[in-house]
C-alpha cells in the first residue's frame, strides 16, 4: 500500500476557502478582519491535526507501514511513528483518545 504525499493546488485552495467562508458564517465572523481570519484558519488547521491520529491508526489497521504513513505525511517513518504511535511518549493524543 503506497500513498501519495500531500500536495496543494487549486482544488485544495478552493476547499479551504469554502471551509473558511462557512466557518466564518457559523461563528458570525467577518473574513475582512485579519485577526478573525487568522483565528478561523488556525481552527481549521487544529481540527485537521486532530483527525490525523485516528486516520494513522486506521491506516495501520489496514496494513499500512510506517513508511507508507510517512510518505503520506511528507516526513520520515521515524518522525511519523514518534508523533502518532500510541506507544510513543510524545504522540499526538488529542484524537481519537480525547475530543
Buried (B, 14 or more C-beta within 10 A) or exposed (E): EEEEEEEEEEEEEEEBEEBBEEBBEEEEBEBEEEEBBEBBBEBEEEEEEBEBBBBBBEBBEEEBBBEBBBBBBEBEBEEBBBBBBEEEEEBBEBBBEEE
